Amino acid sequence: MNQTLEEVGYLDIEVDPTLDLFAEIEKLKKEKNAVILAHYYQEPDIQDIADYIGDSLGLARSAAKTDADIIVFAGVHFMAETAKILNPTKKVLIPDLKAGCSLSDSCPPDLFRKFKEQHPDHTIISYINCSAGIKALSDIICTSSNAKDIVDSLPIDEKIIFAPDKNLGAYINKVTGRDMLLWNGTCMVHELFSLEKITKLKTRHPEAKLIAHPECEEAVLRIADFVGSTTALLEYTQKDSCDTFIVATESGILHKMIQGSPSKTFIAAPPDNACACNDCPHMKRNTLEKIYVCLKYEQPEILMEESLRLAAKKPMDRMLEISK
């Protein structure tokens, strides 16, 4: 007996294994005027059928300007929420409602509200990897691509709370010379990289450059040859003359790196566990089958109270204005 959407987070419908899912999804997109937005951390097949692939900033911009009637967001829940915040009249779908985010979960709105009340003279900059509830409590949203520019846009003496990622916040403090107050949140994927294993890997591959996402811990960022957002990491591998890269972020990005530079070697930085590489279990909840079913039946849909959407949209608009 099939389980319900509430139980498993997606429509538990058996898909004919003989179906050409690539062709069927393309057909449904045309019939329904739908667009698929996918994060770089999705599995390769999903990246290949997406209309736009990007990091959080790129996806937010794409969601803001699409003329599609339906947006299928192949990512995690806060990303689909962001698309709905920016597109109230469009139907926003997510293949699996339980595709969450450990970083977003580390900052519950009720606890953050109390934290905010303790520091009423602080401007709140929140990383886009947070719930609509946190966005609604914020003054400006940022992404890893534009966090430095957002912080630099404020007066040097302005008191700032940065949430929810303490590693990204600490990195931005370092590169801007600020002393922002940091919420104690982290991403489970970027927290797991093993400094010891990466150091040994660099010894075995002395020609390789280590590139890292700023959500990584400071010890990893300190030895990195380049630190940047997902898009910045991808662009760096295409422009830099080095032939081998150790990549300290979610391993889904390697697909685009290999496509962009097929003659180069990419090694996923090892985590401090038994796995061979760092995968986000939430991102990987999305599959081609779920995208097909989601698009066919137009469920699960992201729904949001208008008062929450409007409150969350204000700091999003401010980010998009600063980032033009």
C-alpha positions in Angstrom: 0.0 0.0 0.0 1.4 3.4 -1.0 2.3 5.8 1.8 0.8 9.3 1.8 2.6 12.6 0.9 2.5 13.6 4.5 4.3 10.4 5.5 7.1 10.3 3.0 7.3 13.9 1.7 6.6 13.1 -1.9 3.9 11.4 -4.1 4.5 7.7 -3.6 3.5 6.7 -7.1 5.1 3.8 -9.0 6.7 5.0 -12.2 6.8 2.7 -15.2 10.5 1.7 -15.4 10.4 1.6 -19.3 9.5 5.4 -19.4 12.1 7.7 -21.0 12.1 10.1 -18.1 14.2 12.7 -19.9 11.7 12.8 -22.8 8.6 12.7 -20.5 9.9 15.6 -18.3 10.6 17.7 -21.4 7.1 17.0 -22.7 5.5 18.0 -19.4 7.6 21.2 -19.2 6.3 22.3 -22.6 2.7 21.3 -21.9 2.6 23.1 -18.5 4.9 26.1 -19.3 7.2 24.8 -16.4 10.8 25.5 -15.6 13.2 23.3 -13.6 15.7 25.2 -11.4 18.4 23.0 -10.0 21.3 23.5 -7.5 24.8 22.4 -8.4 24.6 19.8 -5.6 21.9 17.8 -7.4 22.7 14.5 -9.0 24.1 14.7 -12.6 20.9 13.5 -14.4 18.9 16.3 -12.7 21.5 18.9 -13.6 21.3 17.7 -17.2 17.5 18.2 -17.5 17.4 21.5 -15.6 16.6 24.8 -17.4 18.9 26.7 -15.0 21.7 25.4 -12.7 23.3 27.6 -10.2 24.1 28.5 -6.6 21.8 30.2 -4.2 22.3 33.7 -5.7 21.9 32.6 -9.3 18.8 30.5 -8.4 17.2 33.5 -6.6 17.8 35.7 -9.6 16.5 33.1 -12.0 13.4 32.5 -9.9 12.7 36.3 -9.7 12.7 36.7 -13.5 11.2 33.5 -14.9 8.0 33.8 -17.0 7.0 30.1 -16.4 3.7 29.3 -14.8 5.2 26.4 -12.8 8.6 26.3 -11.1 10.0 22.9 -10.1 12.8 23.5 -7.6 15.3 20.7 -7.6 17.1 21.6 -4.4 16.1 21.9 -0.7 13.1 23.3 1.0 14.4 26.8 1.8 15.3 27.3 -1.9 11.8 26.4 -3.0 10.5 28.8 -0.3 12.7 31.5 -1.8 11.2 31.0 -5.2 7.7 31.2 -3.7 8.6 34.4 -1.8 9.6 36.0 -5.1 6.8 34.5 -7.2 3.5 34.6 -5.3 1.3 34.0 -8.3 3.3 31.0 -9.7 2.9 27.4 -8.6 6.2 26.4 -7.0 6.8 22.6 -6.6 9.5 20.6 -4.9 10.0 17.0 -5.7 10.4 16.0 -2.0 9.1 18.1 0.9 11.6 16.5 3.3 14.6 17.7 1.3 15.6 20.0 4.2 18.8 21.7 5.2 20.9 21.1 8.4 22.0 24.7 8.3 18.5 26.1 8.1 17.4 23.7 10.8 20.1 25.0 13.1 18.4 28.3 13.4 14.7 27.9 14.6 12.8 31.2 14.2 11.5 31.2 17.8 15.0 31.0 19.3 16.4 33.5 16.8 13.6 35.9 17.6 14.7 35.9 21.3 18.3 36.3 20.2 17.3 39.3 18.1 15.4 40.9 21.0 18.6 40.7 23.1 20.4 42.8 20.5 17.9 45.4 19.3 20.6 47.8 18.0 22.0 45.3 15.5 21.2 45.0 11.8 20.5 41.4 10.8 22.1 39.9 7.8 20.9 36.3 7.2 22.5 33.8 4.8 19.9 32.7 2.3 20.2 29.1 3.6 17.5 29.7 6.2 13.8 29.4 6.5 11.2 31.9 5.5 10.7 32.5 9.2 14.3 33.6 9.6 14.2 35.7 6.4 11.2 37.5 7.9 13.2 38.4 11.0 16.1 39.8 8.9 17.1 43.2 7.4 19.1 41.9 4.5 19.6 38.4 3.0 23.0 37.4 1.5 24.5 34.4 -0.3 28.0 33.1 -0.2 28.6 34.9 -3.6 27.6 38.3 -2.3 28.0 38.2 1.5 31.2 40.4 1.4 29.6 43.0 -0.8 26.4 43.1 1.4 28.5 43.6 4.5 30.7 46.2 2.8 27.6 48.1 1.8 26.9 48.9 5.5 28.8 51.6 7.5 31.9 50.2 9.1 30.6 51.0 12.6 27.2 49.4 12.1 26.5 46.5 14.6 25.6 43.4 12.7 24.2 40.0 13.6 25.1 37.3 11.0 23.0 34.2 10.8 22.8 31.2 10.6 26.3 30.0 9.4 29.1 30.8 11.9 31.8 29.6 9.5 30.7 31.8 6.6 30.2 34.6 9.2 33.7 34.2 10.6 35.2 34.2 7.1 33.4 37.4 6.2 34.6 38.9 9.5 38.1 38.0 8.5 38.0 39.4 4.9 36.1 42.6 5.9 37.7 43.4 9.2 34.3 43.4 10.9 33.3 42.0 14.3 29.8 40.7 13.5 27.9 38.8 16.1 27.5 35.2 14.8 24.6 32.8 15.3 26.0 29.3 16.1 24.8 27.4 13.1 26.6 25.1 10.6 26.2 23.0 7.5 26.6 19.2 8.3 28.3 18.7 4.9 30.9 21.4 5.2 31.6 20.7 8.9 32.7 17.2 8.1 35.8 17.8 6.0 38.8 16.2 7.7 41.8 18.5 7.9 44.1 15.5 8.5 42.8 13.6 5.4 43.0 16.7 3.2 46.6 17.4 4.3 47.5 13.8 3.4 45.7 14.1 0.1 47.7 17.3 -0.7 50.9 15.4 0.2 50.0 12.7 -2.3 49.0 15.3 -4.9 51.5 18.2 -4.5 50.5 19.7 -7.8 46.8 20.0 -6.8 45.1 23.2 -5.5 42.7 23.0 -2.6 39.5 25.1 -3.3 36.9 25.4 -0.5 33.5 26.9 0.1 33.4 29.4 3.0 30.9 27.3 4.9 34.0 25.0 5.7 35.7 25.3 9.1 38.4 27.9 9.5 41.2 25.3 9.6 40.3 24.1 6.1 39.9 27.6 4.7 43.3 28.5 6.1 45.1 26.0 3.9 42.9 26.5 0.8 44.4 28.0 -2.3 41.0 29.6 -3.2 37.9 30.2 -1.2 34.6 31.1 -2.9 30.9 30.3 -3.5 29.9 27.3 -5.5 29.8 29.4 -8.7 33.1 31.0 -7.9 34.8 27.6 -7.3 33.5 26.4 -10.7 34.7 29.5 -12.5 38.1 29.3 -10.8 38.7 25.7 -12.0 37.9 26.8 -15.6 40.2 29.9 -15.6 43.1 28.6 -13.5 46.0 26.9 -15.2 46.2 24.2 -12.6 45.3 20.7 -13.8 44.3 19.1 -10.5 41.9 20.4 -7.8 40.8 19.1 -4.4 37.3 20.3 -3.9 36.0 21.0 -0.4 32.3 21.4 -1.0 29.3 19.1 -1.8 30.5 16.6 -4.4 27.6 17.4 -6.8 29.6 20.3 -8.2 32.2 18.0 -9.6 29.7 17.1 -12.5 29.8 20.7 -13.8 33.5 21.0 -13.1 34.3 17.9 -15.2 31.9 19.1 -18.0 33.6 22.5 -18.0 37.2 21.2 -17.9 37.2 17.6 -19.1 41.0 17.5 -19.3 41.4 18.4 -15.6 41.3 16.1 -12.5 38.9 16.8 -9.7 39.1 15.1 -6.3 36.4 15.4 -3.7 37.8 16.4 -0.4 37.5 13.6 2.1 35.2 14.0 5.2 35.9 12.7 8.7 33.7 9.6 8.3 33.6 6.3 6.3 32.2 7.8 3.1 34.3 8.4 0.1 33.0 11.9 -0.4 30.7 14.5 1.0 27.1 14.3 -0.2 24.2 16.2 1.2 21.5 13.6 2.0 18.8 16.3 1.7 19.9 17.4 -1.8 20.1 13.7 -2.9 16.5 13.1 -1.9 15.5 14.5 -5.2 15.5 12.0 -8.1 14.4 12.0 -11.8 11.4 9.9 -10.9 10.3 12.3 -8.2 10.6 15.3 -10.6 8.5 13.5 -13.2 5.7 12.6 -10.7 5.9 16.1 -9.1 5.5 17.8 -12.5 2.8 15.4 -13.7 0.6 15.7 -10.6 1.8 19.2 -9.6 2.5 18.1 -6.0 4.1 18.7 -3.5 3.4 22.5 -3.7 5.1 25.2 -1.6 2.4 27.2 0.1 2.9 30.2 2.4 0.9 32.8 4.3 0.9 36.1 2.5 2.0 38.0 5.7 5.0 35.7 6.1 5.9 36.0 2.3 5.8 39.8 2.4 8.0 40.0 5.5 10.5 37.6 4.0 10.5 39.3 0.7 11.7 42.7 2.0 15.2 41.6 2.9 15.4 39.5 -0.3 14.5 42.6 -2.3 17.2 44.5 -0.5 19.8 41.8 -1.4 18.8 41.8 -5.0 19.0 45.6 -5.2 22.5 45.7 -3.7 23.6 42.8 -5.9 22.6 44.4 -9.2 
